[in-house]
């Protein structure tokens, strides 16, 4: 009898514990939006990128001292930059967020046309370490601000470490 009473008392606790366990945790909305945006950016999907920007969106490369505002100008800039890029992707080593701000630390990998670096007819591959910070408008699924801090000195070191690919 005592065994049956203990068994009956433990059933609701076991059921409650099972309800609290989420077998498929959801990716937080800010992280999902940031990942979707970065996929569109690195896949050069300009029609999808246009949906992420509005006239007040800002794209800034702090290390290059360049800042662009507005959907039209950002897309024109990206198209121009991507002209030289044969392959392009971002590998995030660390990603964290608070509210609508997402910070990604990792490497941008490029395979680019050599004529950009003074080597026509060649392809150049390098990794560019950096930090990308996104300020998101979660309600409208937009990018309010995209800021890159990229380590261009490392890129120059990589290019100069190969005698045939030294920076002119």
N, C-alpha and C positions, 0 to 999 in steps of 0.2 A: 504494500500500500504506500509506504513511504517512497519507494522507487517511482511509482506512478505519479505521485504528487510532485516530486522533483522534476520528472520528465515533462509534465504539463506546465510547470512554472518556467522551465527553460525554453519551451517552444516560442513564446512571443519574443523573447530576447534574441533567439536565433533568427527569427523572421525579421526583426528590426535590423539586426546586423546585416542581413543579406540585402535589405532595401538600401542601406547606406552605401554599399559598394557599387561603384559605377564601372561596369566591365569595359566600357569604351569611352574614356575621358575625352571631352571635346577640346579642340584647340581654342584658346582664347580668341575672341573676335579680332583684337588688335594684331595678334601674331598672324592669324590667317590672312587678314587684309595685307599685311606687310609682305608675306610670302607670295601671295597672288600678284601683288604689284611688282616685286622683284623678278618673278617669272616672266611677266609681260615685258619688263625692261630688258632683261638679258636675252629674251627670245626675239627682241625687236618687234614686238606686236604693237605697232603704232595705233591701230584702231582701238585696241583694248587700253593702251596707255592714255589715249585721249579721254577715256571715261574716268580716269583717276585724277585728271587735272581740271582746274577751272581757271578763270582769268586772274585769280589771286594766288594760285599755287606758285611756290618758289623752289627752284633747284639751285643749290649752291655747292661749289667746290671750293672750300675754304683755303686749301693749300695752293690752288691755282689762282685764287682771288677772283673767281668768276661767279656771278649770280644772275639768274635768268628768271623772269616773272611771266606767268601766263601760259596757258595751254599751247597757243600757237607758237610762241617763241621757244618754249621748252622742246616741243616736238621737232621744230626746225633744227635746233641745236643737236638733239640726239640723232636725227637723220644724218646730219653732217659728220658728226663724230663716228657714227657706226659705219660710214662709207669705207673707212679704213680697217674696220674690224671684220675678220673672217669668222672667228669664234669668240665667244664672250660669255662668261658665267660668273656667278658669285657663290663662294663656298663660305657659309657662316660657321665660324668656330664657336662663337658665343652669341646668344640672343637673349635680350631681356626687355621687359616693358613695364611701364607704369601708366595706367590710364590709356591715354591716346598717343603716348610717346613710345616708339620702339627703337632700340639701339641694337645694331648688328655689328659684330667685330669679326673680320675674316679677310678673305683674299678675293680680289677680282682677277680672273684669269683671262688673258687676251692672246689671241693669235691674230696678228695684224699685218697689214701690207707694209713691207719694208720701206717703200718710198716715203712714208711718213717720217722715217728716221734716217733718210738718206741712203737707203739700200733698195733701189728699184729692182723689181723682179724677184725679191726674196720675201719670205714670211718670217716674222719675228714672234717668238712666244715668250711671255713673261707673266709673272704674278705681281699684283699690286696690292700690298697689304693696306687695309684701311678700316675706318669706322664709318658706318652709314647710320644716320639718325633720321627717323621719319616722324613727323607730327601728323597724325591722322584725323580726319573728320569721319568718325565711325558711323554717324547717322546717314551721311550721304555717300559713304565708301569712296572718299577722296583723299588725295595727298595734299595737305596744306603746305608742308615744307619737307624737302629732301635735302639733307646736308651731308656732304662727303668730306671726310678728312683722309686723304690718300697720301701714302708714303712714296712720293715721286723719286726721292733719293735712292730708295731700294730698287726701283725700276732702272734708274741710271746705272746702279752698281751691277745689276743683272746683265744689262746690255753691254756694259764695258768689260765684263768678265770674259766675254767671248771675243777673241781678237777680230773675228770677221764681223762682229756686231757692235763694235765700240761706238759710243755716241759721238757723232762728228762735232 
